[in-house]
Amino acid sequence: MGVGLGELSELERCILDAAGGRWTDPAGGRETIREQFGISVTRYYQVLNALLDEPAALAYDPLVVKRLLRQRERDRRERSARRLAN
């Protein structure tokens, strides 16, 4: 993902900052993601999800990464439970 081993690109750091709430979005999500990062909302979440598995991201912001990993796991469990219920 990052520029080199153990490094995050500026975009990756900004995405983690946004996910951690250090980046404010007064206008509302989707348009701001496109404007701030120059990528689609889908791509933003793809990059964010991949970052959660990067040791460099964990080193950069362990609290945010761990919180998002817990949330990702909780979402996966809920989707699995819904599938099993059908």
C-alpha positions as CSV (number, residue, x, y, z in Angstrom):
1,M,0.0,0.0,0.0
2,G,2.4,2.7,1.2
3,V,5.3,4.3,-0.5
4,G,7.9,1.9,1.0
5,L,8.2,-0.7,3.6
6,G,6.7,0.6,6.8
7,E,5.6,3.9,5.3
8,L,2.2,5.3,4.5
9,S,1.6,7.6,1.6
10,E,0.2,11.1,2.3
11,L,-3.2,9.9,0.9
12,E,-3.2,6.9,3.3
13,R,-2.4,9.0,6.3
14,C,-5.1,11.5,5.4
15,I,-7.6,8.6,4.9
16,L,-6.7,7.3,8.4
17,D,-7.0,10.8,9.8
18,A,-10.4,11.2,8.3
19,A,-11.6,7.8,9.6
20,G,-10.3,8.7,13.0
21,G,-12.3,11.9,13.1
22,R,-9.4,14.3,13.0
23,W,-10.6,15.5,9.7
24,T,-13.9,17.3,9.8
25,D,-16.6,17.1,7.2
26,P,-19.1,19.9,7.6
27,A,-20.6,19.4,4.1
28,G,-21.4,15.8,4.3
29,G,-19.4,12.7,3.3
30,R,-19.5,11.6,-0.3
31,E,-18.8,14.9,-2.0
32,T,-16.2,15.8,0.5
33,I,-14.4,12.5,0.0
34,R,-14.3,13.2,-3.8
35,E,-13.1,16.7,-3.3
36,Q,-10.5,16.1,-0.6
37,F,-9.0,12.9,-1.8
38,G,-9.8,12.9,-5.6
39,I,-11.1,9.4,-5.4
40,S,-14.5,7.8,-5.5
41,V,-16.3,6.9,-2.2
42,T,-15.9,3.2,-3.1
43,R,-12.2,3.6,-3.6
44,Y,-11.9,5.5,-0.3
45,Y,-13.4,2.6,1.6
46,Q,-11.4,0.1,-0.4
47,V,-8.2,1.9,0.6
48,L,-9.3,2.3,4.2
49,N,-10.2,-1.4,4.5
50,A,-6.8,-2.4,3.1
51,L,-5.0,-0.1,5.4
52,L,-6.5,-1.8,8.4
53,D,-4.3,-4.8,7.6
54,E,-1.1,-2.8,7.2
55,P,1.4,-2.8,10.1
56,A,2.4,0.8,9.1
57,A,-1.2,1.9,9.6
58,L,-1.3,0.3,13.1
59,A,2.0,2.0,13.9
60,Y,0.7,5.4,12.6
61,D,-2.6,5.4,14.6
62,P,-3.2,2.2,16.7
63,L,-6.4,3.5,18.4
64,V,-8.2,4.2,15.1
65,V,-7.0,1.1,13.4
66,K,-8.0,-1.1,16.3
67,R,-11.4,0.6,16.6
68,L,-12.0,0.1,12.9
69,L,-10.9,-3.5,13.0
70,R,-13.4,-4.2,15.8
71,Q,-16.1,-2.5,13.8
72,R,-15.2,-4.5,10.7
73,E,-15.4,-7.7,12.6
74,R,-18.7,-6.8,14.3
75,D,-20.1,-5.9,10.8
76,R,-18.9,-9.3,9.4
77,R,-20.6,-11.2,12.3
78,E,-23.8,-9.3,11.8
79,R,-23.9,-10.1,8.1
80,S,-23.1,-13.7,8.8
81,A,-25.9,-13.9,11.4
82,R,-28.4,-12.3,8.9
83,R,-27.4,-14.9,6.2
84,L,-27.9,-17.7,8.6
85,A,-31.3,-16.4,9.7
86,N,-32.6,-16.5,6.1
